[in-house]
Amino acid sequence: MKTELTFTIKQTAEKTGISEDTIRYYEKIALLPRAERKDNGHRIYRQEDIDTIHLIYCLKKTGMPLEEMRPFLTVSVDADPAKVRGETKLKPVSPVEISYFPSAKEDKSPTSVR
């Protein structure tokens, strides 16, 4: 059985370049899930947490406010983007429906500009 690597808050701060205080703050405002604790009360972080911190860092670099990051942080890798945005899924297009449109295979040459 493979054991999952865990990191202390200090190791997590070193790996992410984010201060320990900031990591605690992200947890306090629920951008990060509450960290698991060892018996002595020390926080335990996993690679998934480090990945989330990296995502927060990237979103922050775009100028996005922390509160607007929540939807990005709640989406799992396997989530259907249409469901996340509240859109309905489009039905697949049948070959008959496709036949109504000119084929993209007919002209693959680039259009020249004069």
mmCIF file of the C-alpha atoms, coordinates in Angstrom:
data_MODEL
# 
_entry.id   MODEL 
# 
loop_
_atom_site.group_PDB 
_atom_site.id 
_atom_site.type_symbol 
_atom_site.label_atom_id 
_atom_site.label_alt_id 
_atom_site.label_comp_id 
_atom_site.label_asym_id 
_atom_site.label_entity_id 
_atom_site.label_seq_id 
_atom_site.pdbx_PDB_ins_code 
_atom_site.Cartn_x 
_atom_site.Cartn_y 
_atom_site.Cartn_z 
_atom_site.occupancy 
_atom_site.B_iso_or_equiv 
_atom_site.pdbx_formal_charge 
_atom_site.auth_seq_id 
_atom_site.auth_comp_id 
_atom_site.auth_asym_id 
_atom_site.auth_atom_id 
_atom_site.pdbx_PDB_model_num 
ATOM 1   C CA . MET A 1 1   ? 0.000   0.000  0.000   1.00 0.00 ? 1   MET A CA 1 
ATOM 2   C CA . LYS A 1 2   ? 1.388   3.389  -0.997  1.00 0.00 ? 2   LYS A CA 1 
ATOM 3   C CA . THR A 1 3   ? 1.514   6.027  1.725   1.00 0.00 ? 3   THR A CA 1 
ATOM 4   C CA . GLU A 1 4   ? 0.684   9.575  0.785   1.00 0.00 ? 4   GLU A CA 1 
ATOM 5   C CA . LEU A 1 5   ? 3.326   12.207 1.410   1.00 0.00 ? 5   LEU A CA 1 
ATOM 6   C CA . THR A 1 6   ? 2.412   14.843 3.937   1.00 0.00 ? 6   THR A CA 1 
ATOM 7   C CA . PHE A 1 7   ? 4.047   18.171 4.647   1.00 0.00 ? 7   PHE A CA 1 
ATOM 8   C CA . THR A 1 8   ? 4.265   20.502 7.617   1.00 0.00 ? 8   THR A CA 1 
ATOM 9   C CA . ILE A 1 9   ? 3.125   24.095 7.237   1.00 0.00 ? 9   ILE A CA 1 
ATOM 10  C CA . LYS A 1 10  ? 6.803   25.128 7.068   1.00 0.00 ? 10  LYS A CA 1 
ATOM 11  C CA . GLN A 1 11  ? 7.508   22.645 4.256   1.00 0.00 ? 11  GLN A CA 1 
ATOM 12  C CA . THR A 1 12  ? 4.340   23.753 2.453   1.00 0.00 ? 12  THR A CA 1 
ATOM 13  C CA . ALA A 1 13  ? 5.393   27.399 2.721   1.00 0.00 ? 13  ALA A CA 1 
ATOM 14  C CA . GLU A 1 14  ? 8.833   26.544 1.337   1.00 0.00 ? 14  GLU A CA 1 
ATOM 15  C CA . LYS A 1 15  ? 7.369   24.508 -1.555  1.00 0.00 ? 15  LYS A CA 1 
ATOM 16  C CA . THR A 1 16  ? 4.853   27.187 -2.536  1.00 0.00 ? 16  THR A CA 1 
ATOM 17  C CA . GLY A 1 17  ? 6.686   30.401 -1.727  1.00 0.00 ? 17  GLY A CA 1 
ATOM 18  C CA . ILE A 1 18  ? 3.660   31.498 0.331   1.00 0.00 ? 18  ILE A CA 1 
ATOM 19  C CA . SER A 1 19  ? 4.196   32.450 3.975   1.00 0.00 ? 19  SER A CA 1 
ATOM 20  C CA . GLU A 1 20  ? 2.903   30.283 6.806   1.00 0.00 ? 20  GLU A CA 1 
ATOM 21  C CA . ASP A 1 21  ? 0.704   33.171 7.967   1.00 0.00 ? 21  ASP A CA 1 
ATOM 22  C CA . THR A 1 22  ? -0.849  33.476 4.494   1.00 0.00 ? 22  THR A CA 1 
ATOM 23  C CA . ILE A 1 23  ? -1.515  29.737 4.342   1.00 0.00 ? 23  ILE A CA 1 
ATOM 24  C CA . ARG A 1 24  ? -3.253  29.969 7.724   1.00 0.00 ? 24  ARG A CA 1 
ATOM 25  C CA . TYR A 1 25  ? -5.245  32.966 6.462   1.00 0.00 ? 25  TYR A CA 1 
ATOM 26  C CA . TYR A 1 26  ? -6.366  31.068 3.323   1.00 0.00 ? 26  TYR A CA 1 
ATOM 27  C CA . GLU A 1 27  ? -7.539  28.283 5.619   1.00 0.00 ? 27  GLU A CA 1 
ATOM 28  C CA . LYS A 1 28  ? -9.297  30.757 7.941   1.00 0.00 ? 28  LYS A CA 1 
ATOM 29  C CA . ILE A 1 29  ? -11.287 32.327 5.070   1.00 0.00 ? 29  ILE A CA 1 
ATOM 30  C CA . ALA A 1 30  ? -11.962 28.845 3.620   1.00 0.00 ? 30  ALA A CA 1 
ATOM 31  C CA . LEU A 1 31  ? -10.026 29.197 0.375   1.00 0.00 ? 31  LEU A CA 1 
ATOM 32  C CA . LEU A 1 32  ? -8.166  26.138 1.582   1.00 0.00 ? 32  LEU A CA 1 
ATOM 33  C CA . PRO A 1 33  ? -9.988  23.321 3.345   1.00 0.00 ? 33  PRO A CA 1 
ATOM 34  C CA . ARG A 1 34  ? -9.265  23.008 7.047   1.00 0.00 ? 34  ARG A CA 1 
ATOM 35  C CA . ALA A 1 35  ? -5.970  21.174 7.301   1.00 0.00 ? 35  ALA A CA 1 
ATOM 36  C CA . GLU A 1 36  ? -5.890  17.787 8.933   1.00 0.00 ? 36  GLU A CA 1 
ATOM 37  C CA . ARG A 1 37  ? -4.019  17.734 12.228  1.00 0.00 ? 37  ARG A CA 1 
ATOM 38  C CA . LYS A 1 38  ? -1.497  15.431 13.836  1.00 0.00 ? 38  LYS A CA 1 
ATOM 39  C CA . ASP A 1 39  ? -2.124  14.268 17.394  1.00 0.00 ? 39  ASP A CA 1 
ATOM 40  C CA . ASN A 1 40  ? -0.052  17.231 18.598  1.00 0.00 ? 40  ASN A CA 1 
ATOM 41  C CA . GLY A 1 41  ? -2.311  19.685 16.710  1.00 0.00 ? 41  GLY A CA 1 
ATOM 42  C CA . HIS A 1 42  ? 0.172   20.532 13.949  1.00 0.00 ? 42  HIS A CA 1 
ATOM 43  C CA . ARG A 1 43  ? -1.290  20.954 10.488  1.00 0.00 ? 43  ARG A CA 1 
ATOM 44  C CA . ILE A 1 44  ? -0.739  18.296 7.814   1.00 0.00 ? 44  ILE A CA 1 
ATOM 45  C CA . TYR A 1 45  ? -0.785  19.277 4.134   1.00 0.00 ? 45  TYR A CA 1 
ATOM 46  C CA . ARG A 1 46  ? -0.927  16.987 1.127   1.00 0.00 ? 46  ARG A CA 1 
ATOM 47  C CA . GLN A 1 47  ? 0.147   17.519 -2.471  1.00 0.00 ? 47  GLN A CA 1 
ATOM 48  C CA . GLU A 1 48  ? -3.450  18.407 -3.331  1.00 0.00 ? 48  GLU A CA 1 
ATOM 49  C CA . ASP A 1 49  ? -3.264  21.296 -0.848  1.00 0.00 ? 49  ASP A CA 1 
ATOM 50  C CA . ILE A 1 50  ? 0.006   22.487 -2.352  1.00 0.00 ? 50  ILE A CA 1 
ATOM 51  C CA . ASP A 1 51  ? -1.566  22.372 -5.823  1.00 0.00 ? 51  ASP A CA 1 
ATOM 52  C CA . THR A 1 52  ? -4.487  24.465 -4.549  1.00 0.00 ? 52  THR A CA 1 
ATOM 53  C CA . ILE A 1 53  ? -2.099  27.016 -3.048  1.00 0.00 ? 53  ILE A CA 1 
ATOM 54  C CA . HIS A 1 54  ? -0.288  27.227 -6.387  1.00 0.00 ? 54  HIS A CA 1 
ATOM 55  C CA . LEU A 1 55  ? -3.636  27.842 -8.122  1.00 0.00 ? 55  LEU A CA 1 
ATOM 56  C CA . ILE A 1 56  ? -4.507  30.598 -5.638  1.00 0.00 ? 56  ILE A CA 1 
ATOM 57  C CA . TYR A 1 57  ? -1.110  32.168 -6.287  1.00 0.00 ? 57  TYR A CA 1 
ATOM 58  C CA . CYS A 1 58  ? -1.651  32.088 -10.060 1.00 0.00 ? 58  CYS A CA 1 
ATOM 59  C CA . LEU A 1 59  ? -5.154  33.545 -9.797  1.00 0.00 ? 59  LEU A CA 1 
ATOM 60  C CA . LYS A 1 60  ? -3.869  36.234 -7.445  1.00 0.00 ? 60  LYS A CA 1 
ATOM 61  C CA . LYS A 1 61  ? -1.201  37.212 -9.994  1.00 0.00 ? 61  LYS A CA 1 
ATOM 62  C CA . THR A 1 62  ? -4.006  37.966 -12.470 1.00 0.00 ? 62  THR A CA 1 
ATOM 63  C CA . GLY A 1 63  ? -5.393  40.520 -10.020 1.00 0.00 ? 63  GLY A CA 1 
ATOM 64  C CA . MET A 1 64  ? -8.409  38.425 -9.120  1.00 0.00 ? 64  MET A CA 1 
ATOM 65  C CA . PRO A 1 65  ? -9.813  39.172 -5.647  1.00 0.00 ? 65  PRO A CA 1 
ATOM 66  C CA . LEU A 1 66  ? -9.672  36.255 -3.215  1.00 0.00 ? 66  LEU A CA 1 
ATOM 67  C CA . GLU A 1 67  ? -13.476 36.066 -2.938  1.00 0.00 ? 67  GLU A CA 1 
ATOM 68  C CA . GLU A 1 68  ? -13.828 35.611 -6.716  1.00 0.00 ? 68  GLU A CA 1 
ATOM 69  C CA . MET A 1 69  ? -11.464 32.617 -6.649  1.00 0.00 ? 69  MET A CA 1 
ATOM 70  C CA . ARG A 1 70  ? -13.915 30.358 -4.825  1.00 0.00 ? 70  ARG A CA 1 
ATOM 71  C CA . PRO A 1 71  ? -15.655 28.963 -7.946  1.00 0.00 ? 71  PRO A CA 1 
ATOM 72  C CA . PHE A 1 72  ? -12.282 28.039 -9.447  1.00 0.00 ? 72  PHE A CA 1 
ATOM 73  C CA . LEU A 1 73  ? -11.217 26.271 -6.285  1.00 0.00 ? 73  LEU A CA 1 
ATOM 74  C CA . THR A 1 74  ? -14.398 24.209 -5.930  1.00 0.00 ? 74  THR A CA 1 
ATOM 75  C CA . VAL A 1 75  ? -14.175 22.669 -9.389  1.00 0.00 ? 75  VAL A CA 1 
ATOM 76  C CA . SER A 1 76  ? -12.649 19.227 -9.421  1.00 0.00 ? 76  SER A CA 1 
ATOM 77  C CA . VAL A 1 77  ? -10.495 17.966 -12.253 1.00 0.00 ? 77  VAL A CA 1 
ATOM 78  C CA . ASP A 1 78  ? -13.244 15.567 -13.362 1.00 0.00 ? 78  ASP A CA 1 
ATOM 79  C CA . ALA A 1 79  ? -16.065 18.127 -13.268 1.00 0.00 ? 79  ALA A CA 1 
ATOM 80  C CA . ASP A 1 80  ? -18.113 18.891 -16.360 1.00 0.00 ? 80  ASP A CA 1 
ATOM 81  C CA . PRO A 1 81  ? -17.457 22.592 -17.143 1.00 0.00 ? 81  PRO A CA 1 
ATOM 82  C CA . ALA A 1 82  ? -20.999 23.045 -18.481 1.00 0.00 ? 82  ALA A CA 1 
ATOM 83  C CA . LYS A 1 83  ? -22.506 21.894 -15.192 1.00 0.00 ? 83  LYS A CA 1 
ATOM 84  C CA . VAL A 1 84  ? -20.170 24.134 -13.207 1.00 0.00 ? 84  VAL A CA 1 
ATOM 85  C CA . ARG A 1 85  ? -21.282 27.176 -15.226 1.00 0.00 ? 85  ARG A CA 1 
ATOM 86  C CA . GLY A 1 86  ? -24.928 26.086 -15.014 1.00 0.00 ? 86  GLY A CA 1 
ATOM 87  C CA . GLU A 1 87  ? -25.211 25.513 -18.751 1.00 0.00 ? 87  GLU A CA 1 
ATOM 88  C CA . THR A 1 88  ? -27.091 22.700 -20.372 1.00 0.00 ? 88  THR A CA 1 
ATOM 89  C CA . LYS A 1 89  ? -25.116 20.193 -22.355 1.00 0.00 ? 89  LYS A CA 1 
ATOM 90  C CA . LEU A 1 90  ? -25.461 20.318 -26.104 1.00 0.00 ? 90  LEU A CA 1 
ATOM 91  C CA . LYS A 1 91  ? -26.612 17.121 -27.733 1.00 0.00 ? 91  LYS A CA 1 
ATOM 92  C CA . PRO A 1 92  ? -24.207 15.396 -30.103 1.00 0.00 ? 92  PRO A CA 1 
ATOM 93  C CA . VAL A 1 93  ? -24.588 16.346 -33.765 1.00 0.00 ? 93  VAL A CA 1 
ATOM 94  C CA . SER A 1 94  ? -25.646 13.496 -36.028 1.00 0.00 ? 94  SER A CA 1 
ATOM 95  C CA . PRO A 1 95  ? -23.921 12.767 -39.363 1.00 0.00 ? 95  PRO A CA 1 
ATOM 96  C CA . VAL A 1 96  ? -27.120 13.854 -41.143 1.00 0.00 ? 96  VAL A CA 1 
ATOM 97  C CA . GLU A 1 97  ? -27.010 17.249 -39.435 1.00 0.00 ? 97  GLU A CA 1 
ATOM 98  C CA . ILE A 1 98  ? -23.333 17.597 -40.254 1.00 0.00 ? 98  ILE A CA 1 
ATOM 99  C CA . SER A 1 99  ? -24.090 16.941 -43.936 1.00 0.00 ? 99  SER A CA 1 
ATOM 100 C CA . TYR A 1 100 ? -25.966 20.272 -44.077 1.00 0.00 ? 100 TYR A CA 1 
ATOM 101 C CA . PHE A 1 101 ? -22.690 22.145 -43.540 1.00 0.00 ? 101 PHE A CA 1 
ATOM 102 C CA . PRO A 1 102 ? -19.834 22.427 -46.032 1.00 0.00 ? 102 PRO A CA 1 
ATOM 103 C CA . SER A 1 103 ? -17.081 20.021 -45.164 1.00 0.00 ? 103 SER A CA 1 
ATOM 104 C CA . ALA A 1 104 ? -13.941 21.458 -43.653 1.00 0.00 ? 104 ALA A CA 1 
ATOM 105 C CA . LYS A 1 105 ? -12.042 18.890 -45.751 1.00 0.00 ? 105 LYS A CA 1 
ATOM 106 C CA . GLU A 1 106 ? -12.940 20.552 -49.047 1.00 0.00 ? 106 GLU A CA 1 
ATOM 107 C CA . ASP A 1 107 ? -10.634 23.551 -48.712 1.00 0.00 ? 107 ASP A CA 1 
ATOM 108 C CA . LYS A 1 108 ? -7.702  23.288 -46.342 1.00 0.00 ? 108 LYS A CA 1 
ATOM 109 C CA . SER A 1 109 ? -5.638  26.033 -48.015 1.00 0.00 ? 109 SER A CA 1 
ATOM 110 C CA . PRO A 1 110 ? -5.087  29.220 -46.029 1.00 0.00 ? 110 PRO A CA 1 
ATOM 111 C CA . THR A 1 111 ? -6.953  32.290 -47.171 1.00 0.00 ? 111 THR A CA 1 
ATOM 112 C CA . SER A 1 112 ? -4.634  34.903 -48.629 1.00 0.00 ? 112 SER A CA 1 
ATOM 113 C CA . VAL A 1 113 ? -5.042  38.569 -47.821 1.00 0.00 ? 113 VAL A CA 1 
ATOM 114 C CA . ARG A 1 114 ? -4.597  41.056 -50.634 1.00 0.00 ? 114 ARG A CA 1 
# 
